[in-house]
Amino acid sequence: MKTRPIACLLLLSLCACRPAPPPTERPPEPQAARATELRDAIQAPIDKAKAVEEAARKAADEQRAAIDAAEQQ
């Protein structure tokens, strides 16, 4: 009869002893800030296209201005 209370106390004491949770894993640092070759290779044609688009707009505006000036004469 005395073994049952001792077994219960032993079981309760074992349940109270929980191991510490493992430390949370840190996410890896982003690599994109250091290795920009691929990003630059993708961005270069886009920047070039934007520059060409701006030049074409400017030429179109100058042509419209020349046409308007010719019409007024």
C-alpha positions as CSV (number, residue, x, y, z in Angstrom):
1,M,0.0,0.0,0.0
2,K,2.8,2.4,0.7
3,T,4.2,1.9,-2.8
4,R,1.3,3.5,-4.5
5,P,1.8,7.0,-2.9
6,I,5.6,6.7,-3.5
7,A,5.0,5.8,-7.1
8,C,2.6,8.8,-7.5
9,L,5.2,11.1,-6.0
10,L,7.9,9.8,-8.2
11,L,5.7,10.1,-11.3
12,L,4.8,13.7,-10.4
13,S,8.4,14.6,-9.7
14,L,9.5,13.2,-13.1
15,C,6.8,15.2,-14.9
16,A,7.9,18.4,-13.2
17,C,11.5,17.9,-14.6
18,R,11.1,19.0,-18.2
19,P,14.1,19.6,-20.3
20,A,14.9,23.1,-21.3
21,P,13.5,24.0,-24.8
22,P,16.2,24.1,-27.5
23,P,17.3,27.6,-28.5
24,T,15.4,29.0,-31.4
25,E,17.2,28.7,-34.7
26,R,18.4,31.9,-36.2
27,P,17.5,32.4,-39.8
28,P,20.4,32.7,-42.2
29,E,21.6,36.2,-43.2
30,P,20.4,37.2,-46.6
31,Q,23.1,36.6,-49.3
32,A,21.6,39.0,-51.9
33,A,23.2,42.1,-50.3
34,R,26.7,40.6,-50.9
35,A,26.3,38.8,-54.2
36,T,24.7,41.3,-56.6
37,E,26.1,40.1,-59.9
38,L,22.9,38.3,-60.9
39,R,20.7,41.2,-59.9
40,D,23.0,43.7,-61.8
41,A,22.8,41.5,-64.9
42,I,19.0,41.5,-64.8
43,Q,18.7,45.2,-64.0
44,A,21.2,46.4,-66.7
45,P,18.9,45.8,-69.7
46,I,15.9,47.3,-67.8
47,D,17.9,50.5,-67.1
48,K,19.1,50.6,-70.7
49,A,15.5,50.2,-72.0
50,K,14.3,53.0,-69.7
51,A,17.1,55.3,-71.1
52,V,16.1,54.5,-74.7
53,E,12.5,55.1,-73.9
54,E,13.3,58.6,-72.4
55,A,15.4,59.4,-75.5
56,A,12.5,58.3,-77.8
57,R,10.1,60.5,-75.8
58,K,12.3,63.5,-76.0
59,A,12.8,63.0,-79.8
60,A,9.0,62.7,-80.3
61,D,8.4,65.9,-78.3
62,E,11.0,67.7,-80.4
63,Q,9.4,66.4,-83.6
64,R,5.9,67.5,-82.4
65,A,7.3,71.0,-81.6
66,A,8.9,71.2,-85.0
67,I,5.6,70.2,-86.7
68,D,3.6,72.7,-84.6
69,A,6.1,75.4,-85.5
70,A,5.8,74.5,-89.2
71,E,2.0,74.5,-89.1
72,Q,1.9,78.0,-87.6
73,Q,3.9,79.6,-90.4
